[in-house]
Amino acid sequence: GGGRWEGAATRRDGRRTGGERPADPLPRPPPQSNDAGTPFPIWGTCLGHQLLQIIVTGAHFGDLLVETDAVSQPSTLNLTAAAPASRLFADLYEERPTLVAKLGDPAWNLAMENHEFGLPTANFFSPHTLYPQLAAEFDVLSTSVDRGGIEYVSTIEHKKYPFWGVQARSEGEGDGGGARAARAAARLERPPHPPSPPPSGTRKSRRLSLATARSPSRTPP
């Protein structure tokens, strides 16, 4: 099981007022489902991403979010120091390091943003935030910037449960976003494999090291 909360006008009751296709009804998985080792993943896109944060904080969207100039905006995903070790992006760092660099490169602008509101990074990172539940529940994996220079949270991953949110529009057919979420959820069901030692005489692995990462700074492109 699981749920995908899409963009467009997804409402709290799971219905939509517009968009490409109907959304799944908003699931309410019992906490014991994930705690018992049966992952119930939730993937939130655009308004679904915002909805995850609204549910966790209990805040009105007008208090939690700010207006952004990001309608039909090609943009970047500026990955944070939490991204390389995340369930969502770990494989990408291993398999597509060149793509990782391009995600944060404005010469490529690989992310498609299409929203009028966003969660300001201060709501996560400021010591004076009114919403400490956000940092307690989620890791910020990427941020983005609108046309006016407003920085907002663009990818989140729950610290314990298989819940993810992405502000960019990644829910199109064949995009692989759902498959990546499924792979990330599957990693909760098996212990991590210890790295194999490199054969004698070969160069060291190119795996990114978190030892030099500084949270919440971003990883260099």
C-alpha positions as CSV (number, residue, x, y, z in Angstrom):
1,G,0.0,0.0,0.0
2,G,0.9,3.7,0.0
3,G,-0.3,7.0,-1.3
4,R,0.7,9.6,-3.8
5,W,-0.5,13.2,-3.1
6,E,-0.2,15.1,-6.3
7,G,-0.1,18.7,-7.3
8,A,-2.8,20.8,-8.9
9,A,-5.7,21.7,-6.5
10,T,-5.5,18.7,-4.2
11,R,-7.8,19.2,-1.2
12,R,-7.7,17.7,2.2
13,D,-10.4,15.3,1.3
14,G,-8.3,13.9,-1.6
15,R,-10.4,15.4,-4.4
16,R,-9.0,17.8,-7.0
17,T,-10.4,20.9,-8.7
18,G,-8.1,20.6,-11.6
19,G,-4.9,19.0,-12.9
20,E,-3.8,16.1,-15.1
21,R,-5.6,13.2,-13.5
22,P,-7.4,12.2,-10.2
23,A,-5.4,12.0,-7.0
24,D,-5.4,9.0,-4.7
25,P,-7.6,9.5,-1.6
26,L,-5.4,10.9,1.2
27,P,-4.4,7.9,3.2
28,R,-4.2,7.9,7.0
29,P,-1.9,5.0,7.7
30,P,-1.8,3.9,11.4
31,P,1.6,4.6,12.9
32,Q,2.0,1.0,13.9
33,S,2.1,0.0,10.3
34,N,5.5,1.5,9.7
35,D,6.7,0.8,13.2
36,A,5.9,-2.8,12.7
37,G,8.1,-3.0,9.7
38,T,5.5,-2.8,7.0
39,P,6.3,0.4,5.1
40,F,3.4,2.6,4.0
41,P,5.1,5.1,1.7
42,I,3.6,8.5,1.0
43,W,4.9,10.7,-1.9
44,G,3.8,14.3,-2.0
45,T,4.2,16.5,-5.1
46,C,3.8,20.2,-5.2
47,L,0.7,20.8,-3.0
48,G,1.1,17.3,-1.7
49,H,4.6,18.3,-0.5
50,Q,3.1,21.3,1.2
51,L,0.3,19.2,2.7
52,L,2.8,17.0,4.5
53,Q,4.2,20.0,6.2
54,I,0.8,21.5,7.0
55,I,-0.3,18.2,8.6
56,V,2.8,17.9,10.7
57,T,2.6,21.5,12.0
58,G,-1.2,21.9,12.1
59,A,-0.6,25.4,10.7
60,H,-2.8,27.2,8.2
61,F,-1.1,27.3,4.9
62,G,-1.2,31.1,4.9
63,D,0.9,31.2,8.1
64,L,3.3,28.4,7.1
65,L,3.9,29.3,3.5
66,V,5.0,32.4,1.6
67,E,4.1,33.6,-1.9
68,T,6.7,32.7,-4.5
69,D,7.2,33.7,-8.1
70,A,7.7,30.2,-9.4
71,V,5.0,29.5,-11.9
72,S,6.4,27.7,-15.0
73,Q,9.9,28.3,-13.8
74,P,12.8,26.0,-14.8
75,S,15.0,25.9,-11.7
76,T,17.7,24.1,-9.8
77,L,17.6,21.6,-6.9
78,N,20.3,22.8,-4.5
79,L,21.1,19.6,-2.6
80,T,21.9,19.9,1.1
81,A,24.4,18.0,3.1
82,A,21.7,15.6,4.1
83,A,21.0,14.5,0.5
84,P,24.0,12.0,-0.1
85,A,23.0,9.8,2.8
86,S,19.2,10.1,2.3
87,R,17.1,7.1,1.2
88,L,15.8,9.1,-1.8
89,F,19.1,10.4,-3.3
90,A,21.8,7.9,-2.1
91,D,21.6,5.8,-5.3
92,L,21.7,8.9,-7.5
93,Y,25.0,10.0,-5.9
94,E,26.4,6.5,-6.6
95,E,25.0,5.9,-10.1
96,R,24.7,9.4,-11.6
97,P,27.2,11.8,-10.1
98,T,27.2,14.0,-13.2
99,L,23.4,14.4,-12.9
100,V,23.8,15.3,-9.3
101,A,26.1,18.2,-10.3
102,K,23.6,19.3,-13.0
103,L,20.7,19.5,-10.6
104,G,22.2,22.5,-8.8
105,D,23.6,24.1,-12.0
106,P,21.5,27.1,-13.3
107,A,23.0,26.5,-16.7
108,W,20.8,23.3,-16.8
109,N,17.7,24.2,-14.7
110,L,16.5,20.6,-14.6
111,A,13.7,21.1,-12.1
112,M,10.3,22.3,-13.3
113,E,8.7,24.5,-10.7
114,N,5.0,25.5,-11.0
115,H,3.7,26.9,-7.8
116,E,2.6,30.2,-6.2
117,F,3.6,29.3,-2.6
118,G,6.5,27.7,-0.9
119,L,7.9,26.9,2.5
120,P,10.7,29.3,3.4
121,T,13.9,27.7,4.7
122,A,13.7,29.8,7.8
123,N,10.8,27.7,9.0
124,F,13.2,24.7,9.1
125,F,16.6,26.2,10.0
126,S,16.0,29.3,12.0
127,P,16.5,28.9,15.8
128,H,13.5,31.2,16.2
129,T,11.1,29.1,14.0
130,L,7.5,28.8,15.1
131,Y,7.5,25.3,13.6
132,P,10.1,23.1,15.3
133,Q,8.1,20.0,14.4
134,L,9.4,20.4,10.8
135,A,13.1,19.8,11.6
136,A,12.1,17.2,14.2
137,E,10.2,15.2,11.6
138,F,11.9,15.8,8.3
139,D,15.3,16.3,6.7
140,V,15.6,18.9,4.0
141,L,17.3,17.3,1.0
142,S,17.1,20.3,-1.4
143,T,16.1,24.0,-1.6
144,S,15.3,26.1,-4.6
145,V,15.0,29.8,-5.3
146,D,12.2,31.7,-7.1
147,R,12.6,34.5,-9.6
148,G,12.6,37.1,-6.9
149,G,15.3,35.4,-4.8
150,I,13.1,33.7,-2.2
151,E,14.7,30.4,-1.0
152,Y,12.2,27.7,-0.2
153,V,12.3,24.0,0.7
154,S,12.0,21.8,-2.4
155,T,12.6,18.2,-1.2
156,I,12.0,16.6,2.2
157,E,12.4,13.1,3.6
158,H,10.9,11.9,6.9
159,K,13.6,11.0,9.4
160,K,11.9,7.7,10.3
161,Y,9.0,6.9,8.0
162,P,8.9,6.4,4.2
163,F,7.4,9.9,3.5
164,W,8.8,12.2,0.9
165,G,7.8,15.6,-0.5
166,V,9.0,17.4,-3.6
167,Q,7.9,20.9,-4.6
168,A,9.0,20.5,-8.3
169,R,6.5,18.9,-10.7
170,S,7.9,15.3,-10.9
171,E,4.6,13.3,-11.1
172,G,4.4,13.0,-14.9
173,E,4.1,9.7,-16.6
174,G,7.4,7.9,-16.9
175,D,9.3,10.3,-14.7
176,G,10.7,7.7,-12.4
177,G,9.8,9.6,-9.3
178,G,7.4,7.0,-8.0
179,A,9.9,4.2,-8.8
180,R,12.6,6.1,-6.9
181,A,10.3,6.4,-3.9
182,A,9.5,2.7,-4.0
183,R,13.2,1.9,-4.0
184,A,13.8,4.3,-1.1
185,A,11.0,2.7,0.9
186,A,12.4,-0.8,0.1
187,R,15.6,0.2,1.8
188,L,13.7,0.4,5.1
189,E,13.0,-3.3,4.9
190,R,16.6,-4.5,4.7
191,P,19.8,-3.6,6.6
192,P,22.4,-1.6,4.8
193,H,25.2,-3.5,3.1
194,P,28.7,-2.8,4.4
195,P,30.9,-1.3,1.6
196,S,33.2,-3.8,0.0
197,P,36.9,-3.1,0.3
198,P,38.4,-2.0,-3.0
199,P,40.7,-4.5,-4.7
200,S,44.4,-4.0,-4.0
201,G,46.0,-1.4,-6.2
202,T,42.8,0.3,-7.3
203,R,41.8,3.8,-6.5
204,K,39.4,4.6,-3.7
205,S,35.7,4.8,-4.2
206,R,34.2,8.0,-5.4
207,R,31.4,7.8,-2.9
208,L,30.7,11.2,-1.5
209,S,31.9,11.6,2.1
210,L,29.7,13.2,4.7
211,A,32.6,13.8,7.0
212,T,33.3,17.2,5.4
213,A,29.6,18.2,4.8
214,R,28.3,21.0,6.9
215,S,24.6,21.0,7.6
216,P,22.5,22.8,6.4
217,S,25.0,24.0,3.7
218,R,24.6,22.6,0.3
219,T,26.8,20.1,-1.5
220,P,28.9,21.7,-4.2
221,P,27.9,21.0,-7.8
